[in-house]
Amino acid sequence: MTLCVALLGGESSGKSSLAAALHTQLQNVHGLRAVVVPEHLRGWCEGHGRAPQAQEQTAIAAEQTRLIQVARQTLGVDVVIADTTALVVAAYSALYFQDDSLIAPALAVQRSLFGVHLLMGLDLPWVPDGLLRDSPCVRDATDALLRDALQGAGIGFQTVYGQGEARAQQALRAVGTALGRPLVWQDPALANGLRPWSCENCSDPECEHRLFTGLLSNR
């Protein structure tokens, strides 16, 4: 059975970076077939050159869910990583338009579709992008709304913190627990049998490796 992993959080909370890191670890290191479902809302905004209006939120949430379901039904896929879910769209709708009507159906999807719920910690720096990202305050408010909604619905989730490898390690452990197998972060190059080139004689001024790297640095 395919495991669906939900990455939840507001703008600039690290969902896309973690999705890419998880995909690399699961597929290239641990031999699982994994796919990433990107955030439909971002693609919508980039395509339209604007943020959606209140009446457009329902369709965006539904399309996000549809894309995840299509990925889950793909033959041979072990893990689907959802860069975001309809619940995040519902949170935006509640915050920007004071419309919480999308939250209940989004929670129903969250409960039925996903085996792992990962909430992004707020320890990453805020990075504006000029189109979608409003302010750190909105990110904080989105986090609070997501926590309240998940807790109120009795849906368990794990908050992941840190940057890069540290955050990926926590996410991998959660996915491994759901799959019933240990998953530990590894450098993809090392996992594929590659090793960084090292020379025991680099302190020797006649070392060919040192001379070669010196020539490159002087170009």
N, C-alpha and C positions, 0 to 999 in steps of 0.2 A: 504493500500500500504506500502511496506517495505521501510524504510528510510535507505539510505547508508551514512555512515559518513566516510570521508577521513581524515586520520591523515598523515600530510605531514611534512617532515623535513629530514635533513641529519643524518649522523651517530651520535649516542650518544646524541640525542635530546629529548629523553623521549617518543617516540611513543609507544613502547611496554608496558611501565609502565602505560601510560594513557589508552591504550586499555584495559588492565586488570582492571584498576580502573573503567572505564566506564561500562564494562561488569558487574562487581559486583553491581554497583549502579543501572543500568537499570534493571537487572534481579532479584537480591536479595532484593533490596529496593523498587523499583517502580513497580515490577510485570510485566515488559515487557520481551518478549522473545528476547534475544540478542545473537548474535554470533560474534566471532572475526575471521577475516581472517588474518593469520600471514603473515609476509613478506616472499614471495617466494624466493627473492634474498638471504636472510640469509640461508634458508634451502639449496639452491643450492650451496652456497659457502661451507657450512659445509659438504655437501655430496661429493663435488668434492675436497675439501681441498685446494681451490684456489679461486681467484677472476675471474669472467668471462672475456672473451676476447671480442673484439669489435663485432665480428660476432654473438656472443651469446646473445647480449643484447635484440634484437627484440623478441626472443622466451621467454625470462624471463619476459619482459613487458607484452606480450600477455598472459602468464600463470597467472600472477598476476591478470589481468582483468578477465580471465576466472573463477578463484577461487572466486572472488567477485560476479560475476554473478550467479554462482552456489549457493552460500550462499543466495543471494537475492531471488532466485526462490524456496528456501526451504519453504514448507508449514508452515504457522503459525509464521514465523519470523517477528518481528516488526522492529528490528534495526540490520543492519550489520555494524560492526566496522572494517574498513580496516586499518590494521597496517601500510600499505603503499599502494601506487598506482603506476600505470605505469608511472605517471609523475615523480616520484622520480627516477625510473630506467632511464628515458629519461634524467633527469638532470645529473645523473652519466655518462651516455654515452657522453653527451656534454662536461662534465668537463674532463673526463679521455681520451676520444678518439677524441675530437673535432668533434663529430658527433651529429648534432642537428636535424637529420631527424625524431627522435622518438617523438619530443616535440609536433608537431601539432596533430598527431593522439592521443597522450596521453591527450592533452587538450580537444579533442573532447569527449573522454571517460569521462574525469573529468566533463564536462558540462552535459552530458546526464545521467550519472549513479549516481552522488552524489548529495544529498540535503544539506549536511553540509561539509564545507571544513575548517579544523582546522590546522593551521600552528604552529609548535612547536616554542616557544620562545627560544632564545639562552642564557637563564639565568641559565641553568643547568651546573654543572661541567663536563668537558670532562673526559670520562672514556675509555681508550683503552682496546681492548679485544684480541689483538694479531693476529686476522685473517682478520676482515673486516674494522676496523676503522683506517683510515689513519692519520688524524690530525685535530685539531680544525680549521685550515685554510680551509680545504675541507668542513667541516660542514658549515662554514660561507659562502663559495662560493656557496654551494648548496642552502642555505637559500636565498641568493640574486637572484640566477637563478630562483628558484621557485616563488619568489615574482614578478619578472619581467614577467615571463610567465603568471601567473594568472592575473596580472593587465593588461597585454597586450591583453589578451583574454576576458577581462571584466568579469572574474569569481570572485565573492565576496568570501572573506575568512576572518576568524577571527584568530588572533594570540593569543595563550594562554600562560600565564606565570605562574611562581611559581612552587612549588614542592608539590607532594602528594595531599592533600585535596584541596589546593588553586587552583591548575591547574584543578583538576577534577570538581570543582564547576563551573569554567568558561565553561568547555566543556559541562557539564550537562545543563547549561542555554541555550547554543546554540542549543543543541539537543532538549530541551524542546520547544524552540521557533519554531523549524521546525515541531515538532509534534503537536503544538498548545496546550500544557499543561505545567504547571510549574514543573520543576524538580529541586529539591534541594538536595545537598549532605547530607547524613545521615550516621552515624556509622552503619554498617550492623548489629552488635550485638543489638544495641538499636532499630533498625527498626524491628527486629524480636521479640521484647518483652523481650529481655534479658537486665539486668542491672548489672553494676559492683557491686560486693559484698562489702558492707561497714558496719562498725560496729561503733555505737555511743560511745562505751565504750573502744576504743582502747587506751585511755589515762590511763585506769585502769590497774594496773599491774596484776590483777587477771583475766583479760579478756581472755577467752579461745581462741579467735581468735589470739590475740597477742602472747599467749604462743605457739600456734600451729605454727605460722609463724616463731617464734624464734627458735623452734626446727628444722624446715626445713632449716633455714639459717645456723645452726651450724653443719649440716651434713657434 
